[in-house]
Amino acid sequence: MAESKARKEKSELAAVNMRGLKCPLPTLKTRKLLSKMAPGEVLVIECTDPLTTIDIPNLVRETGDKLEDSTKSGRVLTFRIRKS
């Protein structure tokens, strides 16, 4: 039972490396990826552009999706978004 739950959680997660991309590319690519996702799926993006701290939350507000988490580790900004 736990194995099938772990597989389900893993299949719901998509991670994308957007390190090195400059504004507006991370936001545009995130919007495109979200448009192809099913409700409940999770998108994790990793960016290095500091403007994504403004752009990604604004995008999520526009799309109605949920920003579950945002973290910074060194220069890398990580956003976890759940598709609504």
C-alpha positions as CSV (number, residue, x, y, z in Angstrom):
1,M,0.0,0.0,0.0
2,A,2.8,2.5,0.9
3,E,4.6,1.6,-2.3
4,S,1.7,2.5,-4.5
5,K,1.2,5.8,-2.6
6,A,4.9,6.6,-3.1
7,R,4.6,5.8,-6.8
8,K,1.5,8.0,-7.0
9,E,3.3,10.9,-5.3
10,K,6.3,10.6,-7.5
11,S,4.2,10.5,-10.7
12,E,2.4,13.7,-9.6
13,L,5.8,15.5,-9.3
14,A,7.5,17.2,-12.2
15,A,10.8,19.0,-11.6
16,V,12.3,21.5,-14.1
17,N,15.7,23.1,-14.0
18,M,15.5,26.7,-15.2
19,R,18.8,27.8,-13.8
20,G,20.5,30.5,-15.9
21,L,17.3,31.6,-17.7
22,K,16.6,35.3,-17.5
23,C,13.2,37.1,-17.1
24,P,10.7,36.5,-18.7
25,L,11.7,33.0,-19.7
26,P,11.2,31.1,-16.4
27,T,7.7,32.6,-16.0
28,L,6.7,31.9,-19.6
29,K,8.0,28.3,-19.5
30,T,6.2,27.8,-16.1
31,R,2.9,29.0,-17.5
32,K,3.3,26.7,-20.5
33,L,4.1,23.7,-18.3
34,L,1.2,24.4,-15.9
35,S,-1.2,24.6,-18.9
36,K,-0.4,21.0,-19.8
37,M,-0.7,19.6,-16.3
38,A,-3.7,17.9,-14.7
39,P,-5.3,19.2,-11.5
40,G,-3.4,18.0,-8.4
41,E,-0.1,17.6,-10.2
42,V,3.0,19.3,-8.7
43,L,5.5,21.3,-10.6
44,V,8.9,22.1,-9.0
45,I,11.0,24.7,-10.7
46,E,14.6,25.8,-9.9
47,C,15.6,29.3,-11.0
48,T,18.6,31.6,-10.5
49,D,16.9,34.8,-11.8
50,P,16.0,37.0,-8.7
51,L,13.0,38.4,-10.5
52,T,11.3,35.1,-10.3
53,T,10.6,35.8,-6.6
54,I,8.1,38.4,-7.9
55,D,7.0,36.8,-11.2
56,I,6.2,33.3,-10.1
57,P,3.9,34.3,-7.3
58,N,2.1,36.7,-9.6
59,L,1.8,34.0,-12.2
60,V,0.3,31.6,-9.7
61,R,-2.2,34.3,-8.6
62,E,-3.2,34.8,-12.3
63,T,-3.6,31.1,-13.0
64,G,-5.4,30.2,-9.8
65,D,-2.9,27.5,-8.9
66,K,-1.3,27.2,-5.5
67,L,2.3,28.1,-4.6
68,E,3.0,25.5,-1.9
69,D,6.5,26.4,-1.1
70,S,9.4,28.7,-2.2
71,T,12.9,28.4,-0.9
72,K,16.3,29.9,-1.6
73,S,19.6,28.0,-1.3
74,G,22.5,30.0,-2.4
75,R,21.6,31.5,-5.8
76,V,19.0,28.8,-6.5
77,L,15.3,29.7,-6.0
78,T,12.9,26.7,-5.8
79,F,9.2,27.0,-6.3
80,R,6.7,24.2,-5.7
81,I,3.4,24.8,-7.4
82,R,0.3,22.6,-7.3
83,K,-2.0,22.7,-10.3
84,S,-5.6,23.6,-9.4
